Amino acid sequence: MKPDRVISTHPSSRRFRREKDMDPVTAVGAAVGAVAAAPFVLGAAGFTSAGVAAGSYAAGMMSSAAIANGGGVAAGSVVAVLQSAGAAGLSATANAAVAGVGATVGWLASFIG
């Protein structure tokens, strides 16, 4: 850990602040955890390999999307992409995106506490 550094906010006042470096282990752990948890989170939301589970959060999303689009879910919409991921798993690109978001969350979490 770096030593305390004095930061002058006003010529007559001083305060101390600790500099904190990013913890790469936290970022990598969060990235791996996000990729590993994605299939479980999708399933818990109702995006399953058999389709959208009745009465689930996913069913509510699909219903809202269909109403907004005049009766059908648009290809490439959030609901369509999540259903595809729930049915077939995440592609390499989706895994990279989930890992990137997980690493970012881990990096931000390393500054807390």
Phi and psi restraints in degrees (range 20) as a CNS / XPLOR table:
assign (resid 1 and name C) (resid 2 and name N)
       (resid 2 and name CA) (resid 2 and name C) 1.0 -74.0 20.0 2
assign (resid 2 and name N) (resid 2 and name CA)
       (resid 2 and name C) (resid 3 and name N) 1.0 151.1 20.0 2
assign (resid 2 and name C) (resid 3 and name N)
       (resid 3 and name CA) (resid 3 and name C) 1.0 -68.7 20.0 2
assign (resid 3 and name N) (resid 3 and name CA)
       (resid 3 and name C) (resid 4 and name N) 1.0 162.3 20.0 2
assign (resid 3 and name C) (resid 4 and name N)
       (resid 4 and name CA) (resid 4 and name C) 1.0 -61.4 20.0 2
assign (resid 4 and name N) (resid 4 and name CA)
       (resid 4 and name C) (resid 5 and name N) 1.0 144.4 20.0 2
assign (resid 4 and name C) (resid 5 and name N)
       (resid 5 and name CA) (resid 5 and name C) 1.0 -124.1 20.0 2
assign (resid 5 and name N) (resid 5 and name CA)
       (resid 5 and name C) (resid 6 and name N) 1.0 136.3 20.0 2
assign (resid 5 and name C) (resid 6 and name N)
       (resid 6 and name CA) (resid 6 and name C) 1.0 -83.5 20.0 2
assign (resid 6 and name N) (resid 6 and name CA)
       (resid 6 and name C) (resid 7 and name N) 1.0 130.9 20.0 2
assign (resid 6 and name C) (resid 7 and name N)
       (resid 7 and name CA) (resid 7 and name C) 1.0 -117.2 20.0 2
assign (resid 7 and name N) (resid 7 and name CA)
       (resid 7 and name C) (resid 8 and name N) 1.0 121.1 20.0 2
assign (resid 7 and name C) (resid 8 and name N)
       (resid 8 and name CA) (resid 8 and name C) 1.0 -84.5 20.0 2
assign (resid 8 and name N) (resid 8 and name CA)
       (resid 8 and name C) (resid 9 and name N) 1.0 122.5 20.0 2
assign (resid 8 and name C) (resid 9 and name N)
       (resid 9 and name CA) (resid 9 and name C) 1.0 -100.8 20.0 2
assign (resid 9 and name N) (resid 9 and name CA)
       (resid 9 and name C) (resid 10 and name N) 1.0 -21.4 20.0 2
assign (resid 9 and name C) (resid 10 and name N)
       (resid 10 and name CA) (resid 10 and name C) 1.0 -158.6 20.0 2
assign (resid 10 and name N) (resid 10 and name CA)
       (resid 10 and name C) (resid 11 and name N) 1.0 147.3 20.0 2
assign (resid 10 and name C) (resid 11 and name N)
       (resid 11 and name CA) (resid 11 and name C) 1.0 -53.5 20.0 2
assign (resid 11 and name N) (resid 11 and name CA)
       (resid 11 and name C) (resid 12 and name N) 1.0 -28.5 20.0 2
assign (resid 11 and name C) (resid 12 and name N)
       (resid 12 and name CA) (resid 12 and name C) 1.0 -100.0 20.0 2
assign (resid 12 and name N) (resid 12 and name CA)
       (resid 12 and name C) (resid 13 and name N) 1.0 -1.1 20.0 2
assign (resid 12 and name C) (resid 13 and name N)
       (resid 13 and name CA) (resid 13 and name C) 1.0 -131.1 20.0 2
assign (resid 13 and name N) (resid 13 and name CA)
       (resid 13 and name C) (resid 14 and name N) 1.0 149.2 20.0 2
assign (resid 13 and name C) (resid 14 and name N)
       (resid 14 and name CA) (resid 14 and name C) 1.0 -135.0 20.0 2
assign (resid 14 and name N) (resid 14 and name CA)
       (resid 14 and name C) (resid 15 and name N) 1.0 152.1 20.0 2
assign (resid 14 and name C) (resid 15 and name N)
       (resid 15 and name CA) (resid 15 and name C) 1.0 -140.4 20.0 2
assign (resid 15 and name N) (resid 15 and name CA)
       (resid 15 and name C) (resid 16 and name N) 1.0 157.7 20.0 2
assign (resid 15 and name C) (resid 16 and name N)
       (resid 16 and name CA) (resid 16 and name C) 1.0 -106.0 20.0 2
assign (resid 16 and name N) (resid 16 and name CA)
       (resid 16 and name C) (resid 17 and name N) 1.0 144.9 20.0 2
assign (resid 16 and name C) (resid 17 and name N)
       (resid 17 and name CA) (resid 17 and name C) 1.0 -141.2 20.0 2
assign (resid 17 and name N) (resid 17 and name CA)
       (resid 17 and name C) (resid 18 and name N) 1.0 138.1 20.0 2
assign (resid 17 and name C) (resid 18 and name N)
       (resid 18 and name CA) (resid 18 and name C) 1.0 -93.6 20.0 2
assign (resid 18 and name N) (resid 18 and name CA)
       (resid 18 and name C) (resid 19 and name N) 1.0 131.8 20.0 2
assign (resid 18 and name C) (resid 19 and name N)
       (resid 19 and name CA) (resid 19 and name C) 1.0 -83.1 20.0 2
assign (resid 19 and name N) (resid 19 and name CA)
       (resid 19 and name C) (resid 20 and name N) 1.0 141.7 20.0 2
assign (resid 19 and name C) (resid 20 and name N)
       (resid 20 and name CA) (resid 20 and name C) 1.0 -128.3 20.0 2
assign (resid 20 and name N) (resid 20 and name CA)
       (resid 20 and name C) (resid 21 and name N) 1.0 128.7 20.0 2
assign (resid 20 and name C) (resid 21 and name N)
       (resid 21 and name CA) (resid 21 and name C) 1.0 -85.6 20.0 2
assign (resid 21 and name N) (resid 21 and name CA)
       (resid 21 and name C) (resid 22 and name N) 1.0 155.8 20.0 2
assign (resid 21 and name C) (resid 22 and name N)
       (resid 22 and name CA) (resid 22 and name C) 1.0 -66.6 20.0 2
assign (resid 22 and name N) (resid 22 and name CA)
       (resid 22 and name C) (resid 23 and name N) 1.0 139.1 20.0 2
assign (resid 22 and name C) (resid 23 and name N)
       (resid 23 and name CA) (resid 23 and name C) 1.0 -93.0 20.0 2
assign (resid 23 and name N) (resid 23 and name CA)
       (resid 23 and name C) (resid 24 and name N) 1.0 105.3 20.0 2
assign (resid 23 and name C) (resid 24 and name N)
       (resid 24 and name CA) (resid 24 and name C) 1.0 -65.7 20.0 2
assign (resid 24 and name N) (resid 24 and name CA)
       (resid 24 and name C) (resid 25 and name N) 1.0 -27.2 20.0 2
assign (resid 24 and name C) (resid 25 and name N)
       (resid 25 and name CA) (resid 25 and name C) 1.0 -65.3 20.0 2
assign (resid 25 and name N) (resid 25 and name CA)
       (resid 25 and name C) (resid 26 and name N) 1.0 -39.3 20.0 2
assign (resid 25 and name C) (resid 26 and name N)
       (resid 26 and name CA) (resid 26 and name C) 1.0 -64.0 20.0 2
assign (resid 26 and name N) (resid 26 and name CA)
       (resid 26 and name C) (resid 27 and name N) 1.0 -44.5 20.0 2
assign (resid 26 and name C) (resid 27 and name N)
       (resid 27 and name CA) (resid 27 and name C) 1.0 -63.5 20.0 2
assign (resid 27 and name N) (resid 27 and name CA)
       (resid 27 and name C) (resid 28 and name N) 1.0 -45.9 20.0 2
assign (resid 27 and name C) (resid 28 and name N)
       (resid 28 and name CA) (resid 28 and name C) 1.0 -66.5 20.0 2
assign (resid 28 and name N) (resid 28 and name CA)
       (resid 28 and name C) (resid 29 and name N) 1.0 -42.0 20.0 2
assign (resid 28 and name C) (resid 29 and name N)
       (resid 29 and name CA) (resid 29 and name C) 1.0 -61.8 20.0 2
assign (resid 29 and name N) (resid 29 and name CA)
       (resid 29 and name C) (resid 30 and name N) 1.0 -41.4 20.0 2
assign (resid 29 and name C) (resid 30 and name N)
       (resid 30 and name CA) (resid 30 and name C) 1.0 -67.1 20.0 2
assign (resid 30 and name N) (resid 30 and name CA)
       (resid 30 and name C) (resid 31 and name N) 1.0 -37.4 20.0 2
assign (resid 30 and name C) (resid 31 and name N)
       (resid 31 and name CA) (resid 31 and name C) 1.0 -63.8 20.0 2
assign (resid 31 and name N) (resid 31 and name CA)
       (resid 31 and name C) (resid 32 and name N) 1.0 -47.0 20.0 2
assign (resid 31 and name C) (resid 32 and name N)
       (resid 32 and name CA) (resid 32 and name C) 1.0 -65.4 20.0 2
assign (resid 32 and name N) (resid 32 and name CA)
       (resid 32 and name C) (resid 33 and name N) 1.0 -42.0 20.0 2
assign (resid 32 and name C) (resid 33 and name N)
       (resid 33 and name CA) (resid 33 and name C) 1.0 -62.7 20.0 2
assign (resid 33 and name N) (resid 33 and name CA)
       (resid 33 and name C) (resid 34 and name N) 1.0 -39.3 20.0 2
assign (resid 33 and name C) (resid 34 and name N)
       (resid 34 and name CA) (resid 34 and name C) 1.0 -65.0 20.0 2
assign (resid 34 and name N) (resid 34 and name CA)
       (resid 34 and name C) (resid 35 and name N) 1.0 -42.1 20.0 2
assign (resid 34 and name C) (resid 35 and name N)
       (resid 35 and name CA) (resid 35 and name C) 1.0 -66.8 20.0 2
assign (resid 35 and name N) (resid 35 and name CA)
       (resid 35 and name C) (resid 36 and name N) 1.0 -40.9 20.0 2
assign (resid 35 and name C) (resid 36 and name N)
       (resid 36 and name CA) (resid 36 and name C) 1.0 -69.5 20.0 2
assign (resid 36 and name N) (resid 36 and name CA)
       (resid 36 and name C) (resid 37 and name N) 1.0 -34.3 20.0 2
assign (resid 36 and name C) (resid 37 and name N)
       (resid 37 and name CA) (resid 37 and name C) 1.0 -82.6 20.0 2
assign (resid 37 and name N) (resid 37 and name CA)
       (resid 37 and name C) (resid 38 and name N) 1.0 -20.4 20.0 2
assign (resid 37 and name C) (resid 38 and name N)
       (resid 38 and name CA) (resid 38 and name C) 1.0 -52.7 20.0 2
assign (resid 38 and name N) (resid 38 and name CA)
       (resid 38 and name C) (resid 39 and name N) 1.0 -48.6 20.0 2
assign (resid 38 and name C) (resid 39 and name N)
       (resid 39 and name CA) (resid 39 and name C) 1.0 -61.6 20.0 2
assign (resid 39 and name N) (resid 39 and name CA)
       (resid 39 and name C) (resid 40 and name N) 1.0 -36.8 20.0 2
assign (resid 39 and name C) (resid 40 and name N)
       (resid 40 and name CA) (resid 40 and name C) 1.0 -70.0 20.0 2
assign (resid 40 and name N) (resid 40 and name CA)
       (resid 40 and name C) (resid 41 and name N) 1.0 -39.7 20.0 2
assign (resid 40 and name C) (resid 41 and name N)
       (resid 41 and name CA) (resid 41 and name C) 1.0 -66.2 20.0 2
assign (resid 41 and name N) (resid 41 and name CA)
       (resid 41 and name C) (resid 42 and name N) 1.0 -42.2 20.0 2
assign (resid 41 and name C) (resid 42 and name N)
       (resid 42 and name CA) (resid 42 and name C) 1.0 -61.5 20.0 2
assign (resid 42 and name N) (resid 42 and name CA)
       (resid 42 and name C) (resid 43 and name N) 1.0 -44.4 20.0 2
assign (resid 42 and name C) (resid 43 and name N)
       (resid 43 and name CA) (resid 43 and name C) 1.0 -63.9 20.0 2
assign (resid 43 and name N) (resid 43 and name CA)
       (resid 43 and name C) (resid 44 and name N) 1.0 -41.5 20.0 2
assign (resid 43 and name C) (resid 44 and name N)
       (resid 44 and name CA) (resid 44 and name C) 1.0 -65.3 20.0 2
assign (resid 44 and name N) (resid 44 and name CA)
       (resid 44 and name C) (resid 45 and name N) 1.0 -31.4 20.0 2
assign (resid 44 and name C) (resid 45 and name N)
       (resid 45 and name CA) (resid 45 and name C) 1.0 -77.0 20.0 2
assign (resid 45 and name N) (resid 45 and name CA)
       (resid 45 and name C) (resid 46 and name N) 1.0 -16.0 20.0 2
assign (resid 45 and name C) (resid 46 and name N)
       (resid 46 and name CA) (resid 46 and name C) 1.0 111.7 20.0 2
assign (resid 46 and name N) (resid 46 and name CA)
       (resid 46 and name C) (resid 47 and name N) 1.0 3.6 20.0 2
assign (resid 46 and name C) (resid 47 and name N)
       (resid 47 and name CA) (resid 47 and name C) 1.0 -91.1 20.0 2
assign (resid 47 and name N) (resid 47 and name CA)
       (resid 47 and name C) (resid 48 and name N) 1.0 94.5 20.0 2
assign (resid 47 and name C) (resid 48 and name N)
       (resid 48 and name CA) (resid 48 and name C) 1.0 -109.5 20.0 2
assign (resid 48 and name N) (resid 48 and name CA)
       (resid 48 and name C) (resid 49 and name N) 1.0 170.4 20.0 2
assign (resid 48 and name C) (resid 49 and name N)
       (resid 49 and name CA) (resid 49 and name C) 1.0 -67.5 20.0 2
assign (resid 49 and name N) (resid 49 and name CA)
       (resid 49 and name C) (resid 50 and name N) 1.0 -20.5 20.0 2
assign (resid 49 and name C) (resid 50 and name N)
       (resid 50 and name CA) (resid 50 and name C) 1.0 -91.5 20.0 2
assign (resid 50 and name N) (resid 50 and name CA)
       (resid 50 and name C) (resid 51 and name N) 1.0 -0.9 20.0 2
assign (resid 50 and name C) (resid 51 and name N)
       (resid 51 and name CA) (resid 51 and name C) 1.0 120.3 20.0 2
assign (resid 51 and name N) (resid 51 and name CA)
       (resid 51 and name C) (resid 52 and name N) 1.0 -168.8 20.0 2
assign (resid 51 and name C) (resid 52 and name N)
       (resid 52 and name CA) (resid 52 and name C) 1.0 -77.9 20.0 2
assign (resid 52 and name N) (resid 52 and name CA)
       (resid 52 and name C) (resid 53 and name N) 1.0 127.8 20.0 2
assign (resid 52 and name C) (resid 53 and name N)
       (resid 53 and name CA) (resid 53 and name C) 1.0 -73.3 20.0 2
assign (resid 53 and name N) (resid 53 and name CA)
       (resid 53 and name C) (resid 54 and name N) 1.0 133.8 20.0 2
assign (resid 53 and name C) (resid 54 and name N)
       (resid 54 and name CA) (resid 54 and name C) 1.0 -62.6 20.0 2
assign (resid 54 and name N) (resid 54 and name CA)
       (resid 54 and name C) (resid 55 and name N) 1.0 136.7 20.0 2
assign (resid 54 and name C) (resid 55 and name N)
       (resid 55 and name CA) (resid 55 and name C) 1.0 77.3 20.0 2
assign (resid 55 and name N) (resid 55 and name CA)
       (resid 55 and name C) (resid 56 and name N) 1.0 6.5 20.0 2
assign (resid 55 and name C) (resid 56 and name N)
       (resid 56 and name CA) (resid 56 and name C) 1.0 -91.8 20.0 2
assign (resid 56 and name N) (resid 56 and name CA)
       (resid 56 and name C) (resid 57 and name N) 1.0 173.1 20.0 2
assign (resid 56 and name C) (resid 57 and name N)
       (resid 57 and name CA) (resid 57 and name C) 1.0 -59.3 20.0 2
assign (resid 57 and name N) (resid 57 and name CA)
       (resid 57 and name C) (resid 58 and name N) 1.0 -38.7 20.0 2
assign (resid 57 and name C) (resid 58 and name N)
       (resid 58 and name CA) (resid 58 and name C) 1.0 -62.5 20.0 2
assign (resid 58 and name N) (resid 58 and name CA)
       (resid 58 and name C) (resid 59 and name N) 1.0 -38.2 20.0 2
assign (resid 58 and name C) (resid 59 and name N)
       (resid 59 and name CA) (resid 59 and name C) 1.0 -64.6 20.0 2
assign (resid 59 and name N) (resid 59 and name CA)
       (resid 59 and name C) (resid 60 and name N) 1.0 -40.0 20.0 2
assign (resid 59 and name C) (resid 60 and name N)
       (resid 60 and name CA) (resid 60 and name C) 1.0 -64.0 20.0 2
assign (resid 60 and name N) (resid 60 and name CA)
       (resid 60 and name C) (resid 61 and name N) 1.0 -42.1 20.0 2
assign (resid 60 and name C) (resid 61 and name N)
       (resid 61 and name CA) (resid 61 and name C) 1.0 -62.0 20.0 2
assign (resid 61 and name N) (resid 61 and name CA)
       (resid 61 and name C) (resid 62 and name N) 1.0 -44.2 20.0 2
assign (resid 61 and name C) (resid 62 and name N)
       (resid 62 and name CA) (resid 62 and name C) 1.0 -65.5 20.0 2
assign (resid 62 and name N) (resid 62 and name CA)
       (resid 62 and name C) (resid 63 and name N) 1.0 -40.3 20.0 2
assign (resid 62 and name C) (resid 63 and name N)
       (resid 63 and name CA) (resid 63 and name C) 1.0 -62.6 20.0 2
assign (resid 63 and name N) (resid 63 and name CA)
       (resid 63 and name C) (resid 64 and name N) 1.0 -45.5 20.0 2
assign (resid 63 and name C) (resid 64 and name N)
       (resid 64 and name CA) (resid 64 and name C) 1.0 -62.1 20.0 2
assign (resid 64 and name N) (resid 64 and name CA)
       (resid 64 and name C) (resid 65 and name N) 1.0 -41.9 20.0 2
assign (resid 64 and name C) (resid 65 and name N)
       (resid 65 and name CA) (resid 65 and name C) 1.0 -65.7 20.0 2
assign (resid 65 and name N) (resid 65 and name CA)
       (resid 65 and name C) (resid 66 and name N) 1.0 -40.1 20.0 2
assign (resid 65 and name C) (resid 66 and name N)
       (resid 66 and name CA) (resid 66 and name C) 1.0 -66.7 20.0 2
assign (resid 66 and name N) (resid 66 and name CA)
       (resid 66 and name C) (resid 67 and name N) 1.0 -41.4 20.0 2
assign (resid 66 and name C) (resid 67 and name N)
       (resid 67 and name CA) (resid 67 and name C) 1.0 -63.6 20.0 2
assign (resid 67 and name N) (resid 67 and name CA)
       (resid 67 and name C) (resid 68 and name N) 1.0 -42.9 20.0 2
assign (resid 67 and name C) (resid 68 and name N)
       (resid 68 and name CA) (resid 68 and name C) 1.0 -66.6 20.0 2
assign (resid 68 and name N) (resid 68 and name CA)
       (resid 68 and name C) (resid 69 and name N) 1.0 -27.3 20.0 2
assign (resid 68 and name C) (resid 69 and name N)
       (resid 69 and name CA) (resid 69 and name C) 1.0 -103.5 20.0 2
assign (resid 69 and name N) (resid 69 and name CA)
       (resid 69 and name C) (resid 70 and name N) 1.0 17.2 20.0 2
assign (resid 69 and name C) (resid 70 and name N)
       (resid 70 and name CA) (resid 70 and name C) 1.0 76.2 20.0 2
assign (resid 70 and name N) (resid 70 and name CA)
       (resid 70 and name C) (resid 71 and name N) 1.0 27.2 20.0 2
assign (resid 70 and name C) (resid 71 and name N)
       (resid 71 and name CA) (resid 71 and name C) 1.0 116.2 20.0 2
assign (resid 71 and name N) (resid 71 and name CA)
       (resid 71 and name C) (resid 72 and name N) 1.0 -10.5 20.0 2
assign (resid 71 and name C) (resid 72 and name N)
       (resid 72 and name CA) (resid 72 and name C) 1.0 -135.2 20.0 2
assign (resid 72 and name N) (resid 72 and name CA)
       (resid 72 and name C) (resid 73 and name N) 1.0 158.2 20.0 2
assign (resid 72 and name C) (resid 73 and name N)
       (resid 73 and name CA) (resid 73 and name C) 1.0 -91.4 20.0 2
assign (resid 73 and name N) (resid 73 and name CA)
       (resid 73 and name C) (resid 74 and name N) 1.0 125.8 20.0 2
assign (resid 73 and name C) (resid 74 and name N)
       (resid 74 and name CA) (resid 74 and name C) 1.0 -69.1 20.0 2
assign (resid 74 and name N) (resid 74 and name CA)
       (resid 74 and name C) (resid 75 and name N) 1.0 137.6 20.0 2
assign (resid 74 and name C) (resid 75 and name N)
       (resid 75 and name CA) (resid 75 and name C) 1.0 -62.7 20.0 2
assign (resid 75 and name N) (resid 75 and name CA)
       (resid 75 and name C) (resid 76 and name N) 1.0 135.9 20.0 2
assign (resid 75 and name C) (resid 76 and name N)
       (resid 76 and name CA) (resid 76 and name C) 1.0 85.6 20.0 2
assign (resid 76 and name N) (resid 76 and name CA)
       (resid 76 and name C) (resid 77 and name N) 1.0 -2.0 20.0 2
assign (resid 76 and name C) (resid 77 and name N)
       (resid 77 and name CA) (resid 77 and name C) 1.0 -73.3 20.0 2
assign (resid 77 and name N) (resid 77 and name CA)
       (resid 77 and name C) (resid 78 and name N) 1.0 169.4 20.0 2
assign (resid 77 and name C) (resid 78 and name N)
       (resid 78 and name CA) (resid 78 and name C) 1.0 -57.8 20.0 2
assign (resid 78 and name N) (resid 78 and name CA)
       (resid 78 and name C) (resid 79 and name N) 1.0 -44.6 20.0 2
assign (resid 78 and name C) (resid 79 and name N)
       (resid 79 and name CA) (resid 79 and name C) 1.0 -62.7 20.0 2
assign (resid 79 and name N) (resid 79 and name CA)
       (resid 79 and name C) (resid 80 and name N) 1.0 -43.5 20.0 2
assign (resid 79 and name C) (resid 80 and name N)
       (resid 80 and name CA) (resid 80 and name C) 1.0 -64.3 20.0 2
assign (resid 80 and name N) (resid 80 and name CA)
       (resid 80 and name C) (resid 81 and name N) 1.0 -41.8 20.0 2
assign (resid 80 and name C) (resid 81 and name N)
       (resid 81 and name CA) (resid 81 and name C) 1.0 -66.5 20.0 2
assign (resid 81 and name N) (resid 81 and name CA)
       (resid 81 and name C) (resid 82 and name N) 1.0 -43.4 20.0 2
assign (resid 81 and name C) (resid 82 and name N)
       (resid 82 and name CA) (resid 82 and name C) 1.0 -65.6 20.0 2
assign (resid 82 and name N) (resid 82 and name CA)
       (resid 82 and name C) (resid 83 and name N) 1.0 -38.5 20.0 2
assign (resid 82 and name C) (resid 83 and name N)
       (resid 83 and name CA) (resid 83 and name C) 1.0 -65.4 20.0 2
assign (resid 83 and name N) (resid 83 and name CA)
       (resid 83 and name C) (resid 84 and name N) 1.0 -40.7 20.0 2
assign (resid 83 and name C) (resid 84 and name N)
       (resid 84 and name CA) (resid 84 and name C) 1.0 -61.2 20.0 2
assign (resid 84 and name N) (resid 84 and name CA)
       (resid 84 and name C) (resid 85 and name N) 1.0 -43.8 20.0 2
assign (resid 84 and name C) (resid 85 and name N)
       (resid 85 and name CA) (resid 85 and name C) 1.0 -66.1 20.0 2
assign (resid 85 and name N) (resid 85 and name CA)
       (resid 85 and name C) (resid 86 and name N) 1.0 -38.8 20.0 2
assign (resid 85 and name C) (resid 86 and name N)
       (resid 86 and name CA) (resid 86 and name C) 1.0 -67.0 20.0 2
assign (resid 86 and name N) (resid 86 and name CA)
       (resid 86 and name C) (resid 87 and name N) 1.0 -35.0 20.0 2
assign (resid 86 and name C) (resid 87 and name N)
       (resid 87 and name CA) (resid 87 and name C) 1.0 -80.6 20.0 2
assign (resid 87 and name N) (resid 87 and name CA)
       (resid 87 and name C) (resid 88 and name N) 1.0 -42.8 20.0 2
assign (resid 87 and name C) (resid 88 and name N)
       (resid 88 and name CA) (resid 88 and name C) 1.0 -112.9 20.0 2
assign (resid 88 and name N) (resid 88 and name CA)
       (resid 88 and name C) (resid 89 and name N) 1.0 -5.0 20.0 2
assign (resid 88 and name C) (resid 89 and name N)
       (resid 89 and name CA) (resid 89 and name C) 1.0 89.8 20.0 2
assign (resid 89 and name N) (resid 89 and name CA)
       (resid 89 and name C) (resid 90 and name N) 1.0 173.1 20.0 2
assign (resid 89 and name C) (resid 90 and name N)
       (resid 90 and name CA) (resid 90 and name C) 1.0 -85.7 20.0 2
assign (resid 90 and name N) (resid 90 and name CA)
       (resid 90 and name C) (resid 91 and name N) 1.0 139.8 20.0 2
assign (resid 90 and name C) (resid 91 and name N)
       (resid 91 and name CA) (resid 91 and name C) 1.0 -75.5 20.0 2
assign (resid 91 and name N) (resid 91 and name CA)
       (resid 91 and name C) (resid 92 and name N) 1.0 172.4 20.0 2
assign (resid 91 and name C) (resid 92 and name N)
       (resid 92 and name CA) (resid 92 and name C) 1.0 -60.6 20.0 2
assign (resid 92 and name N) (resid 92 and name CA)
       (resid 92 and name C) (resid 93 and name N) 1.0 -39.4 20.0 2
assign (resid 92 and name C) (resid 93 and name N)
       (resid 93 and name CA) (resid 93 and name C) 1.0 -65.3 20.0 2
assign (resid 93 and name N) (resid 93 and name CA)
       (resid 93 and name C) (resid 94 and name N) 1.0 -43.6 20.0 2
assign (resid 93 and name C) (resid 94 and name N)
       (resid 94 and name CA) (resid 94 and name C) 1.0 -65.2 20.0 2
assign (resid 94 and name N) (resid 94 and name CA)
       (resid 94 and name C) (resid 95 and name N) 1.0 -39.6 20.0 2
assign (resid 94 and name C) (resid 95 and name N)
       (resid 95 and name CA) (resid 95 and name C) 1.0 -60.0 20.0 2
assign (resid 95 and name N) (resid 95 and name CA)
       (resid 95 and name C) (resid 96 and name N) 1.0 -42.3 20.0 2
assign (resid 95 and name C) (resid 96 and name N)
       (resid 96 and name CA) (resid 96 and name C) 1.0 -64.1 20.0 2
assign (resid 96 and name N) (resid 96 and name CA)
       (resid 96 and name C) (resid 97 and name N) 1.0 -40.5 20.0 2
assign (resid 96 and name C) (resid 97 and name N)
       (resid 97 and name CA) (resid 97 and name C) 1.0 -65.5 20.0 2
assign (resid 97 and name N) (resid 97 and name CA)
       (resid 97 and name C) (resid 98 and name N) 1.0 -44.0 20.0 2
assign (resid 97 and name C) (resid 98 and name N)
       (resid 98 and name CA) (resid 98 and name C) 1.0 -63.9 20.0 2
assign (resid 98 and name N) (resid 98 and name CA)
       (resid 98 and name C) (resid 99 and name N) 1.0 -41.5 20.0 2
assign (resid 98 and name C) (resid 99 and name N)
       (resid 99 and name CA) (resid 99 and name C) 1.0 -63.7 20.0 2
assign (resid 99 and name N) (resid 99 and name CA)
       (resid 99 and name C) (resid 100 and name N) 1.0 -39.3 20.0 2
assign (resid 99 and name C) (resid 100 and name N)
       (resid 100 and name CA) (resid 100 and name C) 1.0 -63.8 20.0 2
assign (resid 100 and name N) (resid 100 and name CA)
       (resid 100 and name C) (resid 101 and name N) 1.0 -42.8 20.0 2
assign (resid 100 and name C) (resid 101 and name N)
       (resid 101 and name CA) (resid 101 and name C) 1.0 -66.1 20.0 2
assign (resid 101 and name N) (resid 101 and name CA)
       (resid 101 and name C) (resid 102 and name N) 1.0 -42.6 20.0 2
assign (resid 101 and name C) (resid 102 and name N)
       (resid 102 and name CA) (resid 102 and name C) 1.0 -62.5 20.0 2
assign (resid 102 and name N) (resid 102 and name CA)
       (resid 102 and name C) (resid 103 and name N) 1.0 -41.8 20.0 2
assign (resid 102 and name C) (resid 103 and name N)
       (resid 103 and name CA) (resid 103 and name C) 1.0 -64.6 20.0 2
assign (resid 103 and name N) (resid 103 and name CA)
       (resid 103 and name C) (resid 104 and name N) 1.0 -39.5 20.0 2
assign (resid 103 and name C) (resid 104 and name N)
       (resid 104 and name CA) (resid 104 and name C) 1.0 -64.1 20.0 2
assign (resid 104 and name N) (resid 104 and name CA)
       (resid 104 and name C) (resid 105 and name N) 1.0 -43.6 20.0 2
assign (resid 104 and name C) (resid 105 and name N)
       (resid 105 and name CA) (resid 105 and name C) 1.0 -63.2 20.0 2
assign (resid 105 and name N) (resid 105 and name CA)
       (resid 105 and name C) (resid 106 and name N) 1.0 -42.1 20.0 2
assign (resid 105 and name C) (resid 106 and name N)
       (resid 106 and name CA) (resid 106 and name C) 1.0 -62.9 20.0 2
assign (resid 106 and name N) (resid 106 and name CA)
       (resid 106 and name C) (resid 107 and name N) 1.0 -40.5 20.0 2
assign (resid 106 and name C) (resid 107 and name N)
       (resid 107 and name CA) (resid 107 and name C) 1.0 -63.4 20.0 2
assign (resid 107 and name N) (resid 107 and name CA)
       (resid 107 and name C) (resid 108 and name N) 1.0 -45.6 20.0 2
assign (resid 107 and name C) (resid 108 and name N)
       (resid 108 and name CA) (resid 108 and name C) 1.0 -65.0 20.0 2
assign (resid 108 and name N) (resid 108 and name CA)
       (resid 108 and name C) (resid 109 and name N) 1.0 -37.3 20.0 2
assign (resid 108 and name C) (resid 109 and name N)
       (resid 109 and name CA) (resid 109 and name C) 1.0 -67.0 20.0 2
assign (resid 109 and name N) (resid 109 and name CA)
       (resid 109 and name C) (resid 110 and name N) 1.0 -26.1 20.0 2
assign (resid 109 and name C) (resid 110 and name N)
       (resid 110 and name CA) (resid 110 and name C) 1.0 -68.0 20.0 2
assign (resid 110 and name N) (resid 110 and name CA)
       (resid 110 and name C) (resid 111 and name N) 1.0 -16.0 20.0 2
assign (resid 110 and name C) (resid 111 and name N)
       (resid 111 and name CA) (resid 111 and name C) 1.0 -88.3 20.0 2
assign (resid 111 and name N) (resid 111 and name CA)
       (resid 111 and name C) (resid 112 and name N) 1.0 -10.7 20.0 2
assign (resid 111 and name C) (resid 112 and name N)
       (resid 112 and name CA) (resid 112 and name C) 1.0 -91.4 20.0 2
assign (resid 112 and name N) (resid 112 and name CA)
       (resid 112 and name C) (resid 113 and name N) 1.0 135.6 20.0 2
